[in-house]
Amino acid sequence: MPSTKTKRLPLIAVICGTALLSPSLTIAGAGDGASNYGLGPMNVGSALAFSPFTSNSWSVYYNPAAMARSEEGELSIVAQYGDQELRGKSLGGSAPLDRENDVLSDSSSELLLIGFKSRIAGISSTKRPIYFGLNVGTDEYTSNLLPYQANTSQEGQFLRYESQPLYLAFGGAVSNIIRGVDVGASARLTLEAKAKLETVSDLGGNTDSENLSLEASPSLSPALGINIRSGEMFCGSSECMPFGMDKLEVALFWRDESSYEVSVDANVVVPGVIPEPGLSLALSTIDTYQPEVLGAALLLPVGKFELTAGIEQHKWSALEREFASDTIRDQANLAFDDITIPRIGVSYQWSESMKLFAGAALEDSPLKSNRSQDVNYLDTDKKIFGLGASYRLANAPVLHMPLELAFAYQYQMLDEADFELTSINSPSNPNSYETLRADGEIQVFSSSLSLKF
């Protein structure tokens, strides 16, 4: 997209300097709402314990095979708010920063989500019906479609809990691919953005002969799921397993890693100071990284109760490779561990219309390093608790269709962990200039309105 108007050189600073030089920004680049909090009340309120089995539009992201657990279609709208207070308490050092308080970030996560699920093939007598699901979401209730942040920080910054960029996932499921077994596959859309700027400038920052181009190319991150109804698979229509185990369901699921990538190439010529071919500035970074996930879960109905337990492996160690080629973070020599997350959940059918649910999870921090040059990442172990309720109107007024209202609350308690802050610009370099104790708490509120058909 060429331009011949005179502009100021700070255009380059906006593109490159914001990412490289802004120490006041404390939100990092490796998280999003889908895995940090959950999408929709059932996932938020159960701490994602029910995510492998919930047969709604959000199963597209977590376990697409779960769409086949119910023939019911759905059009759902979710409004979700996360209040984050991420803290860093100074324990002193050779040159500690002057801080007003311990709060590094009190930003919020605000998501608007739309989900759709429908049966697209197979009539009631068909043994292998096919389902399709679609999710779309935006950050800050559509006012911030594609936020990118990646920066160094002198104050310290948390690895996760940043804003979520434009979110899109779609997929399908087939019921009874063999007796008692459903399978599903889906994909999440991510973007790779590239910007290129060529300009001639004077020392006052006045530019001309600019040429600016920006392009974004999509990529897809796949997910697979299998759900097994043990009684149906092994016993058919009869009951052949003791202790009610014929009702046991097993879910296996896998999600590939994903990230949003940004690269910027700028070239500046200053006549008499920087001759042709000019000064080249290059930036390459990733944002909202999500690791590869492999998980398994069990669901057992007991009367009006449903009990679930699951375990997930998140392969964060692959992020070391990504950050090694990241021009903002490559000097930090960051190291990550793969982590295992256990989840438990329970739901209770209070009445024909109302269901209550709750869940808990324990999540270790994947960050192995307690220091990261200039970047100064912070991350801690956390405990997650959630609860919620849904109410179903069997025949809503005007619509004459089932309508479900749901609300959930989630609380995350971030444990304390100590980190050494380091900077190449510090007089104490390569030693740390401050020790920081990180902790925090996060509260998430999620509500939904779902039309069933």
C-alpha positions in Angstrom: 0.0 0.0 0.0 2.2 2.9 -1.2 2.1 6.4 0.1 3.8 9.7 -0.8 2.6 11.9 2.1 5.2 13.2 4.5 5.1 11.4 7.9 7.2 11.3 11.0 9.8 8.6 11.7 7.9 7.5 14.9 5.9 5.3 12.6 8.8 2.9 12.9 9.0 3.4 16.6 5.3 2.6 16.9 5.8 -0.7 15.0 9.1 -1.8 16.5 9.7 0.3 19.6 6.4 -0.5 21.3 7.2 -4.2 21.2 10.9 -3.8 22.1 11.3 -0.9 24.5 8.1 -0.5 26.5 8.9 -1.5 30.1 5.6 -0.3 31.5 3.5 -3.0 29.7 3.2 -6.0 32.0 1.0 -8.4 30.0 3.1 -11.1 28.3 2.5 -13.2 25.2 1.5 -16.8 25.9 -2.0 -17.3 26.9 -5.7 -16.9 26.0 -9.1 -17.3 27.5 -9.9 -20.7 26.1 -7.2 -22.5 28.2 -6.6 -20.1 31.0 -10.3 -19.8 32.0 -12.6 -21.8 29.7 -15.1 -20.9 27.1 -18.7 -20.6 28.4 -20.2 -21.1 31.9 -20.0 -24.9 32.0 -16.2 -24.9 31.3 -15.5 -21.8 33.5 -17.6 -23.2 36.4 -16.1 -26.7 36.3 -12.5 -25.5 35.9 -12.6 -27.2 32.5 -13.3 -30.6 34.1 -16.4 -31.2 32.0 -14.8 -29.8 28.8 -14.2 -33.3 27.3 -17.9 -34.3 27.7 -20.0 -31.1 27.3 -22.0 -31.5 24.1 -22.3 -27.9 23.0 -20.7 -25.6 20.5 -17.6 -25.1 22.7 -16.6 -28.7 22.4 -15.2 -27.8 19.0 -12.1 -26.4 20.8 -11.7 -28.9 23.7 -12.9 -32.2 22.3 -14.8 -32.2 19.0 -16.1 -35.8 19.5 -18.3 -34.6 22.4 -20.6 -32.9 19.9 -22.0 -36.3 19.1 -23.1 -37.0 22.7 -26.4 -35.1 22.0 -28.5 -34.7 18.9 -29.6 -31.3 20.0 -28.4 -28.2 18.1 -27.4 -24.9 19.7 -26.9 -21.2 19.0 -25.2 -19.7 22.0 -23.9 -16.2 23.0 -21.4 -15.9 25.8 -20.2 -12.7 27.6 -17.2 -13.4 29.8 -15.2 -11.1 32.2 -12.0 -11.9 33.9 -10.6 -9.6 36.7 -6.9 -10.1 37.1 -4.7 -8.8 39.9 -1.2 -9.9 39.3 1.3 -8.9 41.9 5.1 -8.6 42.4 6.5 -7.8 45.8 10.0 -6.4 45.9 12.4 -8.3 48.2 15.2 -5.8 47.6 18.4 -6.1 45.6 21.3 -4.0 44.4 19.1 -1.5 42.5 15.4 -2.1 43.2 12.9 -0.1 41.2 10.8 2.6 42.9 7.3 1.1 42.9 4.0 2.7 44.0 2.5 -0.7 45.0 2.9 -4.4 44.4 0.3 -4.6 41.6 2.0 -5.3 38.2 -1.3 -5.7 36.3 -4.9 -5.2 37.2 -6.2 -5.5 33.6 -9.3 -7.4 32.6 -10.1 -10.0 30.1 -13.4 -9.3 28.3 -14.7 -11.8 25.7 -17.7 -11.9 23.5 -18.3 -15.4 22.0 -20.8 -16.9 19.6 -21.1 -20.7 19.2 -23.1 -22.8 16.8 -23.7 -26.6 16.7 -26.0 -28.5 14.4 -26.6 -32.0 13.1 -25.9 -31.7 9.4 -26.4 -35.3 8.2 -28.3 -38.4 9.2 -31.9 -38.8 10.2 -33.1 -40.4 13.4 -32.7 -43.9 12.2 -29.2 -43.3 10.9 -26.5 -45.0 12.9 -23.7 -42.5 12.1 -25.1 -38.9 12.3 -22.7 -36.1 11.6 -22.4 -32.8 13.5 -20.8 -29.5 12.8 -19.7 -26.8 15.2 -18.4 -23.2 14.9 -17.0 -20.8 17.5 -16.2 -17.1 17.0 -14.9 -14.8 19.7 -13.4 -11.3 20.1 -11.5 -9.5 22.8 -13.0 -6.6 24.8 -16.5 -7.2 23.4 -15.4 -6.5 19.7 -13.5 -3.2 20.4 -10.1 -4.9 20.2 -10.1 -7.5 17.4 -6.4 -8.3 17.0 -4.3 -7.3 20.0 -0.6 -8.1 19.8 1.8 -7.6 22.7 5.4 -8.7 23.1 7.9 -6.7 25.1 10.7 -6.6 27.5 10.0 -5.3 31.0 12.1 -3.9 33.9 9.3 -4.3 36.4 8.6 -8.0 35.6 5.7 -9.3 33.5 3.5 -12.4 33.8 3.9 -15.1 31.1 0.2 -15.7 30.7 -3.2 -14.0 31.1 -3.0 -11.6 28.2 -5.9 -10.5 25.9 -7.1 -13.0 23.4 -7.0 -12.1 19.7 -9.8 -12.8 17.3 -10.8 -16.4 17.9 -12.3 -18.8 15.3 -12.6 -22.6 15.6 -14.7 -25.1 13.6 -15.0 -28.8 13.3 -17.2 -31.9 13.0 -18.0 -35.2 14.8 -19.4 -38.5 13.7 -21.5 -40.6 16.1 -21.1 -44.4 16.4 -18.2 -44.7 14.0 -18.2 -48.1 15.6 -20.6 -49.2 18.3 -20.3 -46.8 21.3 -17.5 -44.8 19.8 -17.8 -41.2 18.6 -14.9 -39.4 16.8 -14.4 -35.7 16.0 -11.9 -33.3 14.4 -11.6 -29.5 14.4 -9.2 -26.7 13.7 -8.5 -23.3 15.2 -7.5 -20.4 13.0 -4.4 -18.5 13.8 -2.7 -15.6 11.8 0.8 -14.7 10.7 1.0 -11.0 10.1 3.9 -9.4 8.1 4.6 -5.7 7.8 7.2 -4.0 5.5 8.2 -0.4 5.6 10.7 1.4 3.3 11.2 5.2 3.8 13.6 8.1 3.4 13.9 10.4 6.4 15.8 13.4 7.7 17.2 13.7 11.3 14.1 15.6 12.3 12.0 12.5 11.7 10.2 13.8 8.5 9.8 11.0 6.0 8.9 10.8 2.4 8.9 8.2 -0.4 7.3 5.7 2.0 6.2 2.3 1.0 4.2 0.4 3.6 2.6 -3.0 3.2 0.8 -5.3 5.6 -0.4 -8.8 5.0 -1.8 -11.6 7.2 -1.9 -15.2 6.2 -4.0 -17.8 8.1 -2.9 -21.2 9.5 -4.9 -23.9 11.1 -4.1 -25.7 14.4 -5.9 -29.2 14.4 -7.6 -31.0 17.3 -8.9 -34.6 17.5 -11.1 -36.4 20.0 -12.6 -39.8 20.7 -15.4 -40.6 23.1 -16.2 -44.1 24.2 -19.4 -45.3 25.9 -18.1 -48.4 27.6 -21.4 -50.1 28.3 -22.7 -49.6 24.7 -19.3 -50.7 23.2 -18.9 -53.9 25.2 -22.5 -54.8 26.1 -24.7 -53.4 23.4 -28.2 -52.6 24.7 -27.9 -54.9 27.7 -26.2 -54.3 31.0 -23.1 -56.5 31.5 -20.8 -54.5 33.7 -20.9 -54.4 37.6 -21.3 -51.4 39.9 -23.0 -49.3 37.2 -19.8 -49.1 35.1 -21.9 -49.7 32.0 -22.6 -46.0 32.1 -18.9 -45.0 32.2 -17.7 -42.8 29.4 -14.1 -42.3 28.4 -12.7 -39.3 26.4 -9.4 -39.0 24.7 -8.4 -35.7 23.1 -5.4 -34.0 21.5 -4.8 -30.3 20.4 -1.8 -29.1 18.5 0.2 -26.1 19.5 -0.8 -22.7 18.2 0.4 -19.1 18.2 -0.1 -15.8 16.5 3.0 -14.6 14.7 4.1 -11.1 13.8 7.1 -10.0 11.8 8.2 -6.5 10.8 10.9 -5.4 8.3 11.7 -1.7 8.1 14.4 0.0 6.1 15.3 3.7 6.6 17.6 5.9 4.5 18.8 9.3 6.0 20.6 11.3 3.3 24.1 12.3 4.4 23.9 10.1 7.5 22.6 6.6 6.6 23.2 6.1 2.8 21.7 3.4 0.6 20.9 0.5 1.2 19.8 2.1 4.5 19.3 0.9 8.1 17.4 -2.3 8.4 15.2 -3.0 11.4 13.8 -6.6 11.7 11.3 -7.9 14.3 9.9 -11.3 14.6 7.8 -12.4 17.6 4.9 -14.7 18.6 1.9 -14.0 20.7 -0.7 -16.0 22.6 1.1 -19.3 22.4 -0.8 -22.4 23.3 1.1 -25.7 23.8 0.3 -29.1 22.4 -2.2 -30.8 24.7 -2.8 -34.5 25.2 -5.6 -35.6 27.6 -7.9 -38.3 28.9 -11.0 -38.1 31.1 -13.7 -40.3 32.7 -17.4 -39.5 33.3 -19.6 -41.6 35.5 -23.3 -40.8 36.1 -24.6 -41.7 39.5 -28.3 -41.0 39.9 -28.8 -37.3 39.5 -25.0 -36.7 39.8 -22.3 -36.8 37.1 -18.7 -37.2 38.3 -15.8 -36.5 36.1 -12.0 -36.7 36.5 -9.3 -36.0 33.9 -5.7 -35.4 33.3 -4.0 -33.3 30.6 -0.3 -33.0 29.6 0.6 -29.5 28.2 3.9 -29.6 26.3 5.3 -26.2 27.1 8.9 -27.3 26.4 8.4 -26.6 22.7 8.1 -22.9 23.5 11.9 -22.9 24.1 12.3 -23.4 20.3 9.9 -20.6 19.5 11.5 -18.1 21.8 15.0 -18.9 20.6 14.0 -17.4 17.2 12.0 -14.5 18.7 13.8 -11.2 18.3 12.3 -9.8 21.5 12.9 -12.8 23.8 15.9 -14.7 22.3 18.4 -13.2 24.8 16.4 -14.4 27.7 17.4 -18.1 27.4 14.0 -19.2 28.7 13.4 -22.8 29.7 10.1 -24.5 30.1 8.8 -27.8 31.6 6.0 -30.0 30.3 3.2 -29.9 32.9 0.4 -32.3 33.9 -2.9 -30.8 35.0 -5.5 -32.9 37.0 -9.1 -31.8 37.0 -12.2 -33.0 38.9 -15.8 -32.0 38.5 -19.3 -32.8 39.6 -22.8 -31.8 38.3 -26.2 -32.3 40.0 -29.6 -32.2 38.2 -31.4 -30.2 40.9 -34.7 -30.3 38.9 -35.9 -30.9 35.5 -34.9 -27.4 34.6 -31.9 -26.6 36.8 -28.4 -28.1 36.9 -25.6 -27.1 39.3 -22.0 -27.8 38.6 -18.5 -27.3 40.1 -14.9 -28.2 39.5 -11.3 -27.8 40.6 -7.9 -28.1 39.0 -4.2 -27.9 40.1 -1.8 -26.4 37.5 2.0 -26.1 38.0 3.9 -23.3 36.3 5.6 -24.4 33.1 8.3 -21.7 33.5 11.5 -23.4 34.6 13.7 -20.2 34.7 13.6 -17.9 37.7 15.4 -15.2 35.6 15.1 -14.1 32.0 17.4 -11.4 30.7 15.5 -8.1 30.0 12.2 -10.0 29.4 11.8 -10.8 33.2 8.9 -13.3 32.9 6.9 -14.3 36.0 4.7 -17.3 36.4 3.5 -19.4 39.4 1.7 -22.6 40.3 -2.1 -22.0 40.7 -5.2 -23.6 42.2 -8.5 -23.2 40.3 -12.0 -23.5 41.6 -15.3 -22.9 39.9 -19.0 -23.3 40.3 -22.1 -22.4 38.3 -25.7 -23.2 37.3 -27.9 -23.5 34.2 -31.6 -23.1 33.9 -33.6 -24.4 30.9 -36.9 -23.2 29.7 -38.4 -26.1 27.8 -40.7 -23.8 25.7 -39.5 -20.2 25.8 -42.2 -17.5 25.1 -42.3 -16.2 21.5 -39.5 -18.5 20.4 -41.4 -21.7 21.3 -38.1 -23.5 21.5 -35.9 -24.6 24.4 -33.8 -21.7 25.9 -31.0 -22.2 28.4 -29.5 -19.5 30.7 -26.2 -20.2 32.5 -23.9 -18.4 34.8 -20.5 -19.4 36.3 -17.8 -18.0 38.6 -14.2 -19.1 38.7 -11.4 -18.2 41.2 -7.7 -18.7 40.6 -5.2 -18.4 43.4 -1.6 -17.9 42.2 1.0 -19.2 44.6 4.0 -17.3 45.6 7.3 -17.7 43.6 10.5 -15.7 43.7 12.3 -14.3 40.6 15.5 -12.5 39.9 15.1 -9.4 37.6 18.0 -8.8 35.2 18.7 -6.2 32.5 21.6 -5.5 30.2 21.1 -1.8 31.1 21.5 -2.4 34.8 24.9 -1.5 36.5 24.7 -4.9 38.2 24.5 -6.8 35.0 24.9 -9.8 34.6 23.7 -10.1 38.3 20.1 -9.3 39.2 19.1 -5.8 40.3 16.0 -6.9 42.2 14.3 -10.0 43.7 10.6 -10.1 43.1 8.0 -12.3 44.8 5.1 -13.0 42.4 1.6 -14.0 43.2 -2.0 -13.0 42.4 -5.6 -13.8 42.1 -8.0 -13.9 39.2 -11.8 -13.9 39.2 -13.8 -14.9 36.1 -17.5 -14.4 35.5 -19.2 -16.1 32.5 -22.8 -15.9 31.4 -24.6 -17.4 28.3 -27.9 -17.5 26.5 -28.4 -20.6 24.4 -31.2 -21.4 21.9 -31.6 -25.1 21.5 -33.1 -26.8 18.5 
